[in-house]
Amino acid sequence: MTIKRREFLKKAGAGAGVVALGACAGDETSSGTGATGGISGPRVNWRLTGSFPPSTDILYGSGVRLAERVSEMTGGNFNIRVFAAGEIVPPLQVMDGVMQSTIQCGITPGYYYTGKHPALAFDTAVPFGMSSRHQIAWMYHGGGLDLLNAIYSDFGLITFPVSSTGAQMGGWFREPIGGLSDLAGLRMRIPGFGGEIMSRMGVTVQVIAPAEVYPALERGAVDAIEWVGPHDDERLGFHQIAKNYYYPGWWEPGVTMSLLVNRAAYDELPAAYQAVLRTACGETLSHTLSSYDAANPVALRRLVQEHGVTLQEYPEDVLEAAWTESNAYLAEQAADNAGFNEVYQSWKTYRDLSFPYAAGNELSYARFAFPKIGNIDMG
């Protein structure tokens, strides 16, 4: 990262905890008084879209909640209209839509856009990465968000974490996986670096837009799919087709979603509105993560007890192969791309610090206390 880019980020207030949206050219503005309460300022009308359909109520709902909080805190002067995936831009092209000012902002996983820059994967999750808590801590307190925004700035964007799913599950399979050899030739929907690693282990990987995942599984176009976790997966009905539900989701152990914002539009915002957006996005991030933590255990119990789902742990040889291939792939990317390497070294340093602490304290507690209540079979 150049000194110029670092100064650019400092002036933008892109340090820990800064979260913002921006308006695109052509938005209607007028004088507002904040008569209904909240911060006074110009009247601004924006549009937001994302990569997820309304059926994924927590993910899609993060945009709705963000818009509601922004409106409340500005007395209705700052309004964001939320559109479902595909209504304005295709689900996998949200970043392009924000870059081109087709939309003012969008909520989407950064790893959908690794074709533009491989380090954008760190904006969401990489295989054998950190938990959501550690991922967010790295972003806000370990310099991760500054590094990612240095990359996004090359595309005329600024980004901030706005939602988190927590640890994701390991996907749905029509047939059980007995070992590493069973992955050869298997067709699986899995995006991001997880897909790269699965491909190295013999899987035929497909990247399919969220709304198309169920139809692909239903008609047999894929043999397995990964999505999010019990709450979303039950709502989308994957258990009706595939009964083998795997864990752990080693490629997405702690996921964050981005709020991508057009940089030029962001610069037009009054400072007071920027402060509102920082607060609204921080609230939305916390609310989304806690919502998943509340909803997933209940949904998993239903999947097992009412829908006949069989929970399966990935075989040891699959996990070992995935660990080896993941670390090799990240090292290769770092060797080939200086920008990737800068983010990777920061991320790896933080992971290497946080893992031993969690293993010594939290894992010790979990190993003793959690089995006293039950296990993942939820029986």
RONU-935590 format. One record per residue: residue in one letter; z, y, x of N, C-alpha, C in turn. Coordinates in pm, whole numbers, padded with zeros to 5 digits, always signed. Layout:
N
aZYXZYXZYX;...
This chain:
379
m+00000-00118+00085+00000+00000+00000+00000+00124+00089;t-00086+00220+00060-00093+00340+00143+00017+00437+00108;i+00044+00533+00202+00144+00636+00176+00104+00719+00054;k-00025+00746+00044-00074+00825-00069-00040+00759-00201;r-00058+00627-00208-00030+00555-00331+00119+00553-00359;r+00200+00544-00256+00345+00546-00275+00389+00680-00334;e+00333+00788-00279+00368+00921-00330+00323+00936-00476;f+00205+00880-00504+00152+00884-00640+00250+00820-00738;l+00306+00705-00698+00398+00635-00785+00530+00710-00800;k+00578+00769-00691+00703+00844-00699+00690+00962-00795;k+00578+01033-00784+00556+01148-00871+00543+01105-01017;a+00493+00985-01037+00475+00935-01174+00605+00885-01233;g+00709+00875-01151+00835+00822-01202+00825+00675-01233;a+00758+00600-01146+00734+00459-01173+00838+00369-01109;g+00953+00423-01077+01057+00343-01016+01129+00257-01117;a+01243+00200-01075+01317+00106-01159+01353+00169-01292;g+01321+00094-01396+01362+00133-01530+01268+00228-01600;v+01162+00273-01534+01071+00366-01599+00972+00287-01683;v+00959+00323-01810+00866+00258-01899+00795+00364-01979;a+00663+00353-01992+00594+00459-02063+00466+00413-02126;l+00426+00487-02229+00294+00473-02289+00215+00600-02260;g+00086+00597-02292+00007+00717-02277-00094+00731-02387;a-00140+00852-02410-00243+00877-02510-00378+00880-02443;c-00483+00846-02518-00616+00856-02460-00686+00979-02514;a-00791+01018-02448-00863+01138-02488-00910+01125-02632;g-00898+01235-02705-00943+01233-02844-00833+01213-02944;d-00705+01183-02898-00595+01169-02991-00566+01303-03057;e-00532+01298-03184-00501+01420-03256-00358+01462-03225;t-00339+01588-03190-00205+01641-03165-00190+01772-03239;s-00069+01795-03284-00037+01922-03348+00109+01950-03325;s+00150+02070-03350+00289+02107-03327+00380+02033-03423;g+00491+01980-03370+00590+01912-03452+00726+01975-03431;t+00810+01966-03530+00942+02029-03521+01055+01929-03513;g+01026+01800-03535+01132+01702-03536+01228+01724-03652;a+01174+01769-03765+01258+01806-03879+01338+01689-03933;t+01287+01567-03915+01358+01450-03966+01454+01394-03863;g+01478+01468-03757+01565+01421-03651+01484+01375-03533;g+01546+01372-03416+01476+01325-03298+01426+01440-03214;i+01349+01406-03114+01302+01503-03017+01183+01580-03071;s+01185+01712-03059+01072+01794-03102+00959+01783-03002;g+00838+01795-03052+00722+01789-02963+00595+01781-03043;p+00482+01769-02976+00354+01763-03046+00342+01635-03129;r+00264+01643-03233+00238+01524-03314+00126+01445-03247;v+00153+01319-03219+00059+01234-03147+00041+01104-03222;n-00084+01063-03238-00116+00936-03305-00190+00846-03207;w-00134+00731-03181-00193+00636-03086-00220+00502-03152;r-00294+00420-03078-00320+00283-03120-00274+00188-03010;l-00216+00077-03052-00171-00027-02960-00221-00161-03010;t-00268-00243-02919-00303-00380-02956-00249-00473-02849;g-00262-00602-02871-00211-00700-02777-00294-00825-02776;s-00242-00926-02708-00314-01051-02694-00270-01158-02793;f-00174-01123-02882-00113-01225-02965-00127-01194-03114;p-00147-01300-03195-00163-01280-03340-00027-01256-03407;p-00027-01201-03529+00099-01177-03601+00181-01302-03625;s+00118-01419-03625+00193-01544-03645+00295-01568-03535;t+00273-01510-03417+00373-01516-03311+00463-01394-03330;d+00556-01407-03423+00627-01291-03475+00708-01214-03371;i+00764-01283-03271+00845-01213-03171+00755-01141-03071;l+00652-01210-03023+00560-01147-02928+00485-01031-02992;y+00422-01058-03105+00352-00951-03177+00452-00844-03220;g+00571-00888-03261+00671-00795-03308+00723-00701-03203;s+00706-00733-03076+00752-00642-02972+00675-00510-02979;g+00546-00516-03012+00469-00393-03029+00513-00315-03151;v+00543-00387-03258+00590-00322-03381+00723-00254-03357;r+00814-00323-03290+00945-00266-03263+00933-00143-03173;l+00849-00152-03071+00829-00039-02981+00781+00083-03060;a+00683+00062-03146+00629+00173-03225+00735+00233-03316;e+00816+00149-03378+00921+00197-03467+01023+00282-03392;r+01065+00237-03276+01166+00310-03200+01112+00444-03150;v+00986+00445-03106+00927+00570-03060+00920+00670-03174;s+00879+00624-03291+00871+00713-03406+01009+00766-03445;e+01108+00677-03447+01243+00717-03484+01299+00823-03389;m+01277+00803-03260+01337+00893-03162+01264+01025-03148;t+01146+01035-03208+01073+01162-03204+01061+01223-03343;g+01141+01177-03437+01137+01232-03572+01004+01216-03640;g+00931+01109-03606+00802+01083-03668+00686+01158-03606;n+00710+01231-03498+00602+01307-03436+00513+01223-03347;f+00567+01117-03293+00493+01030-03202+00475+00897-03274;n+00355+00871-03322+00326+00751-03400+00230+00659-03327;i+00263+00532-03326+00180+00431-03263+00141+00328-03368;r+00014+00316-03395-00035+00218-03491-00064+00088-03418;v-00007-00022-03468-00017-00152-03401-00126-00237-03466;f-00215-00292-03384-00322-00378-03431-00305-00518-03373;a-00340-00618-03450-00332-00756-03404-00440-00786-03302;a-00421-00893-03230-00519-00936-03130-00655-00954-03195;g-00758-00899-03130-00895-00917-03175-00944-00814-03274;e-00855-00732-03329-00898-00632-03426-00975-00518-03360;i-00939-00485-03237-01006-00376-03165-01076-00428-03041;v-01004-00507-02961-01063-00568-02842-01025-00716-02841;p-01103-00800-02775-01069-00943-02766-00933-00963-02700;p-00862-01070-02736-00726-01093-02685-00715-01098-02533;l-00819-01147-02467-00815-01159-02322-00876-01039-02251;q-00903-00932-02326-00964-00812-02268-00884-00685-02299;v-00754-00702-02320-00670-00587-02350-00667-00491-02232;m-00658-00543-02112-00657-00456-01994-00784-00373-01988;d-00898-00434-02016-01025-00361-02015-01026-00252-02121;g-00971-00283-02238-00967-00184-02345-00886-00061-02308;v-00774-00082-02236-00692+00031-02193-00762+00107-02081;m-00826+00037-01988-00898+00102-01880-01008+00193-01934;q-01075+00147-02038-01189+00220-02093-01148+00321-02201;s-01018+00334-02223-00964+00425-02326-01009+00388-02467;t-01046+00263-02488-01075+00216-02623-00947+00214-02704;i-00838+00180-02639-00704+00186-02696-00616+00263-02598;q-00507+00316-02650-00416+00392-02565-00331+00301-02478;c-00294+00187-02534-00205+00097-02461-00215-00042-02520;g-00165-00140-02446-00169-00276-02494-00061-00361-02433;i-00015-00460-02508+00085-00555-02459+00015-00687-02431;t+00024-00732-02306-00052-00849-02264+00005-00904-02135;p-00011-01033-02106+00035-01087-01979-00056-01044-01864;g+00004-01000-01755-00075-00959-01640-00156-01072-01581;y-00109-01198-01596-00182-01308-01532-00313-01342-01603;y-00340-01280-01717-00472-01296-01778-00580-01227-01694;y-00541-01141-01602-00638-01055-01534-00637-01074-01382;t-00604-01194-01339-00602-01221-01195-00743-01216-01135;g-00845-01223-01219-00981-01206-01169-01005-01066-01117;k-00927-00969-01166-00938-00832-01117-00856-00814-00990;h-00740-00877-00986-00655-00878-00866-00557-00993-00880;p-00553-01086-00784-00468-01205-00799-00320-01174-00809;a-00275-01062-00751-00132-01030-00753-00082-00991-00891;l-00172-00968-00987-00128-00935-01122-00054-01052-01187;a-00068-01171-01129+00008-01286-01180+00158-01261-01172;f+00202-01187-01070+00345-01162-01054+00400-01071-01163;d+00313-01006-01238+00356-00922-01348+00401-01007-01467;t+00367-01136-01465+00403-01226-01574+00492-01339-01523;a+00433-01431-01447+00507-01543-01391+00415-01619-01297;v+00473-01683-01198+00399-01774-01111+00476-01904-01103;p+00409-02014-01069+00477-02144-01065+00601-02144-00976;f+00706-02205-01026+00835-02217-00958+00890-02080-00919;g+00868-01985-01009+00920-01851-00989+01063-01839-01038;m+01101-01716-01064+01239-01687-01100+01262-01694-01250;s+01389-01701-01287+01424-01691-01428+01391-01551-01478;s+01397-01532-01608+01368-01399-01663+01463-01295-01608;r+01590-01329-01598+01687-01236-01544+01652-01195-01402;h+01619-01293-01319+01586-01263-01180+01452-01191-01168;q+01357-01228-01254+01226-01161-01253+01240-01013-01287;i+01318-00985-01391+01339-00845-01431+01417-00770-01324;a+01515-00838-01262+01592-00774-01156+01502-00739-01037;w+01410-00830-01003+01317-00801-00893+01230-00681-00927;m+01183-00675-01050+01098-00563-01089+01173-00430-01080;y+01293-00426-01137+01365-00300-01146+01446-00266-01020;h+01494-00366-00949+01584-00340-00838+01534-00391-00704;g+01426-00468-00706+01371-00522-00582+01237-00464-00543;g+01194-00359-00612+01068-00293-00578+00945-00356-00639;g+00962-00461-00721+00846-00529-00777+00760-00443-00866;l+00823-00361-00950+00747-00279-01043+00665-00174-00969;d+00721-00116-00864+00645-00019-00784+00522-00084-00722;l+00540-00204-00668+00428-00273-00604+00318-00307-00705;l+00358-00353-00821+00260-00387-00924+00187-00263-00974;n+00260-00154-00989+00196-00031-01034+00103+00027-00928;a+00128-00002-00802+00034+00040-00698-00101-00029-00716;i-00097-00154-00762-00221-00227-00789-00285-00176-00918;y-00206-00162-01021-00261-00114-01148-00320+00026-01136;s-00266+00106-01044-00317+00243-01029-00463+00243-00985;d-00506+00139-00915-00647+00130-00876-00739+00113-00996;f-00683+00072-01109-00760+00053-01232-00734+00165-01332;g-00665+00270-01288-00636+00382-01375-00529+00352-01477;l-00437+00261-01443-00335+00217-01537-00195+00233-01479;i-00098+00230-01566+00042+00218-01529+00104+00116-01622;t+00199+00038-01573+00253-00072-01654+00403-00082-01640;f+00465-00140-01744+00608-00164-01743+00640-00289-01825;p+00745-00360-01790+00784-00476-01872+00828-00430-02010;v+00781-00501-02112+00815-00462-02250+00864-00579-02333;s+00839-00702-02287+00892-00817-02360+00905-00935-02264;s+00987-01031-02304+01010-01149-02221+01038-01269-02311;t+00979-01382-02278+00999-01504-02357+01112-01590-02304;g+01165-01558-02186+01258-01649-02122+01182-01766-02063;a+01254-01873-02032+01190-01992-01974+01104-02061-02079;q+00981-02091-02044+00892-02157-02137+00895-02309-02118;m+00846-02379-02220+00841-02525-02215+00716-02571-02139;g+00708-02702-02118+00603-02758-02034+00479-02805-02107;g+00469-02778-02237+00344-02805-02307+00344-02929-02393;w+00239-02940-02474+00219-03048-02571+00107-03141-02524;f+00134-03272-02530+00037-03373-02486+00016-03476-02596;r-00108-03510-02616-00137-03615-02715-00079-03749-02672;e-00087-03779-02543-00036-03904-02490+00069-03876-02384;p+00166-03964-02368+00269-03944-02265+00209-03945-02124;i+00276-03874-02034+00236-03870-01893+00332-03959-01814;g+00282-04072-01765+00368-04165-01692+00387-04128-01547;g+00293-04051-01494+00300-04013-01353+00182-03924-01317;l+00175-03886-01192+00073-03793-01145-00068-03842-01173;s-00091-03972-01161-00227-04025-01180-00277-04004-01322;d-00187-03990-01418-00228-03971-01558-00287-03833-01584;l-00272-03741-01489-00327-03607-01507-00477-03602-01476;a-00527-03697-01404-00667-03695-01363-00760-03696-01484;g-00842-03591-01494-00940-03581-01601-00885-03529-01732;l-00755-03510-01742-00696-03460-01866-00739-03316-01890;r-00777-03284-02013-00822-03150-02048-00705-03071-02106;m-00674-02958-02043-00555-02884-02083-00582-02735-02088;r-00532-02672-02192-00534-02526-02201-00410-02475-02127;i-00432-02403-02019-00323-02344-01944-00377-02230-01858;p-00330-02107-01877-00382-01992-01803-00304-01967-01674;g-00342-01861-01604-00267-01814-01488-00270-01910-01371;f-00176-01890-01279-00168-01975-01162-00128-02117-01198;g-00059-02134-01312-00027-02268-01356-00153-02350-01375;g-00256-02286-01428-00384-02354-01444-00446-02391-01310;e-00433-02302-01212-00487-02332-01079-00419-02455-01020;i-00288-02463-01037-00215-02576-00980-00247-02705-01055;m-00253-02697-01187-00291-02816-01264-00429-02865-01223;s-00519-02772-01198-00653-02810-01154-00649-02885-01022;r-00565-02840-00932-00551-02906-00802-00494-03048-00818;m-00424-03070-00928-00366-03203-00951-00455-03290-01038;g-00580-03246-01061-00677-03330-01129-00705-03295-01273;v-00635-03195-01327-00654-03157-01466-00780-03072-01483;t-00852-03091-01592-00964-03005-01628-00908-02891-01710;v-00901-02774-01650-00831-02661-01709-00925-02577-01793;q-00874-02532-01909-00946-02440-01995-00856-02322-02029;v-00913-02203-02030-00841-02083-02070-00894-02043-02207;i-00809-02049-02307-00847-02026-02445-00761-01915-02503;a-00822-01824-02577-00748-01715-02640-00642-01770-02734;p-00529-01700-02749-00418-01751-02829-00455-01802-02968;a-00536-01727-03041-00569-01766-03178-00656-01891-03185;e-00713-01932-03072-00805-02046-03070-00739-02173-03018;v-00610-02166-02979-00545-02280-02917-00528-02396-03016;y-00475-02367-03134-00454-02475-03232-00586-02543-03271;p-00690-02466-03306-00817-02533-03340-00870-02621-03227;a-00854-02576-03102-00903-02656-02990-00828-02788-02980;l-00697-02785-03001-00618-02907-02998-00650-02996-03117;e-00668-02934-03233-00694-03010-03356-00826-03086-03350;r-00930-03021-03299-01060-03088-03297-01082-03175-03173;g-00981-03184-03087-00990-03271-02971-01064-03211-02853;a-01083-03080-02853-01149-03016-02739-01060-03018-02616;v-00929-03028-02638-00833-03041-02528-00736-03153-02560;d-00678-03211-02456-00581-03319-02471-00438-03267-02467;a-00422-03148-02415-00288-03091-02401-00299-02939-02398;i-00192-02875-02437-00188-02729-02432-00049-02683-02391;e-00042-02570-02326+00087-02505-02306+00084-02377-02388;w+00200-02340-02441+00206-02214-02514+00330-02139-02470;v+00433-02135-02551+00551-02057-02514+00675-02145-02514;g+00728-02169-02634+00850-02245-02648+00868-02288-02792;p+00980-02352-02826+00997-02413-02958+00969-02321-03076;h+01017-02197-03072+01000-02108-03188+00852-02082-03217;d+00779-02033-03118+00637-02005-03139+00558-02132-03162;d+00589-02236-03086+00511-02359-03094+00524-02425-03230;e+00644-02421-03289+00663-02477-03423+00585-02395-03526;r+00590-02263-03515+00519-02178-03610+00368-02201-03606;l+00316-02232-03488+00173-02255-03475+00133-02399-03506;g+00231-02487-03525+00203-02621-03575+00151-02722-03475;f+00175-02700-03347+00124-02794-03247+00181-02935-03266;h+00302-02944-03318+00368-03073-03339+00296-03159-03443;q+00211-03098-03522+00136-03174-03622+00027-03259-03557;i-00009-03226-03435-00119-03295-03368-00070-03374-03247;a+00008-03309-03162+00059-03374-03040+00210-03388-03053;k+00261-03506-03027+00404-03533-03048+00486-03537-02919;n+00421-03526-02805+00491-03533-02677+00510-03393-02621;y+00634-03349-02618+00668-03212-02579+00741-03218-02445;y+00679-03156-02343+00730-03171-02206+00812-03051-02159;y+00898-03081-02063+00979-02981-01994+01003-03030-01851;p+01033-02942-01757+01041-02797-01771+00904-02731-01759;g+00897-02605-01804+00775-02526-01785+00776-02465-01646;w+00746-02547-01547+00763-02506-01407+00671-02391-01367;w+00564-02371-01440+00471-02262-01405+00514-02129-01466;e+00605-02131-01564+00650-02009-01630+00800-02014-01659;p+00882-02017-01555+01026-02028-01576+01093-01899-01621;g+01023-01788-01613+01077-01660-01658+00964-01561-01675;v+00923-01539-01799+00798-01465-01827+00826-01323-01874;t+00752-01227-01819+00752-01091-01869+00612-01054-01915;m+00606-00971-02019+00479-00920-02070+00470-00770-02037;s+00349-00726-02013+00327-00588-01971+00290-00496-02086;l+00334-00373-02073+00278-00264-02153+00182-00191-02061;l+00052-00210-02081-00048-00143-01999-00085-00011-02064;v-00089+00094-01983-00111+00229-02034-00219+00298-01953;n-00307+00369-02022-00408+00449-01953-00338+00559-01874;r-00362+00563-01743-00287+00653-01656-00310+00801-01687;a-00436+00839-01708-00466+00979-01737-00401+01024-01866;a-00401+00934-01964-00340+00967-02093-00189+00981-02078;y-00128+00896-02000+00015+00903-01977+00056+01038-01920;d-00026+01089-01830+00007+01216-01764+00009+01333-01862;e-00055+01318-01978-00059+01425-02076+00069+01433-02160;l+00152+01331-02153+00272+01329-02237+00375+01431-02193;p+00445+01494-02286+00560+01577-02251+00666+01490-02184;a+00744+01548-02095+00848+01474-02025+00947+01411-02122;a+00976+01481-02231+01071+01429-02329+01018+01301-02394;y+00888+01296-02421+00830+01175-02480+00833+01060-02379;q+00813+01092-02253+00821+00988-02151+00961+00927-02148;a+01063+01011-02164+01200+00960-02167+01223+00871-02289;v+01166+00910-02401+01176+00827-02522+01115+00690-02498;l+01001+00689-02436+00930+00563-02414+01002+00473-02314;r+01065+00533-02215+01144+00454-02122+01253+00379-02198;t+01319+00452-02285+01427+00392-02363+01375+00287-02459;a+01268+00317-02529+01213+00225-02629+01165+00095-02566;c+01101+00104-02451+01052-00018-02386+01167-00101-02331;g+01267-00035-02276+01383-00109-02228+01454-00183-02340;e+01469-00117-02454+01529-00180-02570+01445-00299-02618;t+01314-00281-02620+01226-00386-02669+01230-00507-02578;l+01235-00484-02449+01244-00595-02352+01369-00677-02378;s+01483-00610-02390+01609-00679-02414+01609-00751-02550;h+01556-00684-02651+01555-00742-02785+01467-00866-02791;t+01352-00862-02727+01260-00976-02730+01322-01098-02663;l+01380-01078-02545+01442-01190-02473+01557-01250-02553;s+01642-01167-02610+01754-01219-02688+01706-01287-02816;s+01596-01241-02872+01540-01304-02992+01494-01446-02963;y+01428-01465-02849+01387-01600-02811+01507-01690-02781;d+01607-01634-02715+01726-01714-02685+01796-01758-02813;a+01787-01677-02917+01848-01713-03044+01762-01812-03124;a+01631-01796-03119+01542-01874-03205+01505-02011-03148;n+01493-02022-03018+01442-02146-02958+01532-02269-02980;p+01663-02259-02962+01745-02379-02984+01736-02433-03126;v+01731-02344-03223+01722-02386-03364+01588-02454-03389;a+01481-02397-03336+01348-02454-03357+01334-02589-03287;l+01392-02602-03168+01382-02728-03096+01453-02840-03172;r+01568-02810-03230+01639-02911-03309+01553-02957-03427;r+01487-02862-03493+01400-02900-03605+01283-02986-03558;l+01223-02948-03447+01108-03024-03398+01144-03170-03374;v+01262-03192-03319+01304-03329-03289+01353-03402-03412;q+01440-03340-03489+01505-03409-03600+01421-03416-03726;e+01336-03316-03748+01260-03312-03873+01112-03342-03855;h+01058-03315-03736+00914-03331-03717+00876-03448-03627;g+00975-03523-03581+00945-03643-03505+00889-03621-03366;v+00917-03508-03307+00868-03478-03172+00952-03553-03069;t+00885-03604-02967+00952-03671-02857+00954-03579-02736;l+01074-03545-02691+01087-03461-02572+01073-03547-02448;q+00994-03499-02353+00966-03573-02231+00991-03483-02110;e+01053-03540-02008+01068-03467-01883+00953-03503-01791;y+00897-03404-01724+00787-03434-01631+00834-03533-01526;p+00751-03633-01497+00786-03730-01392+00808-03660-01258;e+00892-03719-01176+00928-03658-01049+00807-03636-00960;d+00712-03731-00959+00597-03714-00870+00508-03599-00916;v+00506-03568-01046+00431-03453-01094+00496-03324-01046;l+00628-03315-01057+00698-03196-01013+00687-03176-00862;e+00696-03283-00787+00685-03272-00641+00545-03225-00601;a+00443-03282-00665+00306-03241-00635+00284-03095-00674;a+00338-03057-00788+00323-02919-00835+00392-02821-00740;w+00510-02857-00691+00583-02773-00596+00501-02754-00468;t+00448-02863-00415+00370-02857-00291+00244-02773-00309;e+00171-02800-00416+00046-02728-00440+00070-02581-00471;s+00178-02552-00542+00208-02413-00577+00236-02329-00453;n+00320-02379-00366+00353-02304-00245+00232-02290-00153;a+00149-02394-00147+00028-02387-00065-00069-02284-00122;y-00084-02282-00255-00177-02189-00317-00134-02044-00297;l-00006-02017-00316+00045-01881-00296+00025-01835-00151;a+00050-01925-00058+00031-01891+00084-00115-01864+00115;e-00205-01940+00054-00348-01918+00076-00391-01782+00022;q-00344-01749-00097-00378-01619-00156-00325-01506-00069;a-00205-01523-00016-00145-01420+00069-00225-01401+00196;a-00278-01509+00250-00357-01500+00372-00490-01432+00349;d-00542-01442+00227-00675-01389+00197-00675-01246+00144;n-00560-01199+00097-00556-01070+00028-00431-00994+00068;a-00449-00882+00137-00334-00804+00188-00249-00750+00074;g-00313-00706-00035-00239-00654-00148-00155-00763-00213;f-00211-00882-00224-00137-00995-00278-00019-01027-00187;n-00044-01028-00058+00060-01063+00038+00179-00968+00029;e+00153-00839+00010+00262-00743+00003+00353-00772-00118;v+00292-00802-00232+00370-00835-00350+00440-00969-00331;y+00366-01065-00278+00420-01200-00258+00542-01200-00167;q+00536-01126-00057+00649-01124+00036+00772-01063-00028;s+00753-00957-00107+00865-00896-00178+00924-00993-00279;w+00837-01056-00357+00880-01153-00458+00950-01272-00394;k+00890-01326-00289+00946-01445-00222+01082-01414-00161;t+01097-01297-00102+01226-01258-00045+01333-01255-00152;y+01296-01200-00267+01393-01191-00377+01424-01329-00434;r+01323-01414-00446+01346-01550-00496+01434-01628-00399;d+01408-01615-00270+01485-01688-00171+01630-01644-00165;l+01656-01522-00212+01793-01473-00220+01862-01517-00350;s+01788-01511-00460+01849-01538-00591+01869-01686-00617;f+01778-01771-00570+01790-01915-00597+01920-01976-00544;p+01955-01954-00416+02079-02016-00366+02203-01969-00442;y+02206-01842-00480+02320-01794-00557+02330-01867-00691;a+02217-01874-00761+02216-01941-00891+02249-02089-00876;a+02199-02152-00769+02225-02294-00747+02372-02321-00718;g+02435-02230-00646+02574-02251-00610+02672-02218-00720;n+02639-02119-00801+02732-02073-00904+02690-02120-01043;e+02576-02071-01090+02535-02100-01226+02498-02247-01246;l+02428-02306-01147+02388-02446-01163+02509-02538-01163;s+02605-02506-01079+02728-02586-01076+02798-02583-01211;y+02806-02464-01269+02866-02450-01402+02786-02528-01506;a+02652-02513-01502+02567-02578-01601+02577-02730-01593;r+02580-02782-01472+02587-02928-01456+02715-02985-01515;f+02823-02908-01507+02949-02957-01561+02960-02931-01711;a+02935-02808-01753+02966-02767-01890+02861-02808-01993;f+02735-02794-01958+02631-02818-02059+02633-02960-02115;p+02646-03065-02031+02648-03201-02087+02767-03228-02178;k+02871-03145-02171+02986-03166-02260+02948-03145-02406;i+02844-03067-02429+02802-03035-02565+02687-03126-02610;g+02592-03150-02523+02477-03231-02561+02369-03220-02456;n+02251-03267-02489+02138-03259-02397+02016-03204-02469;i+01907-03195-02399+01788-03131-02454+01727-03211-02570;d+01767-03337-02586+01714-03416-02697+01763-03365-02832;m+01868-03283-02831+01918-03218-02953+01949-03320-03062;g+01993-03440-03023+02020-03544-03121+02154-03528-03189;
